[in-house]
Amino acid sequence: MAEKIAILFVCTGNICRSPTAEGVLAALARDAGIAIEWDSAGISGCHVGEAPDPRAQKAAARRGYDLSQLRARKLEGADFRRFDLILAMDRGHLDEMKRRCPEALQDRVHLFLDYLPGREGGEIPDPYYGGEAGFEHVLDLCEDAGAALLRRLTQR
């Protein structure tokens, strides 16, 4: 991978899934010595400025990821030009991003799990209304998909 790539993770409010994906990818890329710009955002602006859900932070911390400095923000039109990859956590987010994205940049918008062999077209479920197991499952998926994404990017 010659140039630095910019990746944006998107979920509903940017307090559970997308900041978890951001934190996991940041750590994986750092540990692998891969230069990536990353961020996360929400389709909705209902949590702008808030830290990730305490349950997401607690689950991430148990695995060595620190999400405490992240703050929710809303997906902006400029994000479609700024980021090389814009990765949705589920099909609802993907559909909304495709609707908002300029036609010429549609190839930047994908499901995050499209990068995980065997899980293409799959969704990362929203753990917000569930228990701790849901946050652990999100971490499992983010770790697997993040590692697969980094492998694919380094093979370019």
Secondary structure as UniProt FT lines:
FT   STRAND          5..11
FT   HELIX           17..32
FT   STRAND          36..42
FT   TURN            46..49
FT   HELIX           54..62
FT   TURN            63..64
FT   TURN            68..69
FT   TURN            77..78
FT   HELIX           79..82
FT   STRAND          85..88
FT   HELIX           91..100
FT   HELIX           103..108
FT   STRAND          109..111
FT   HELIX           112..115
FT   TURN            117..118
FT   TURN            120..121
FT   TURN            128..129
FT   HELIX           132..154
//
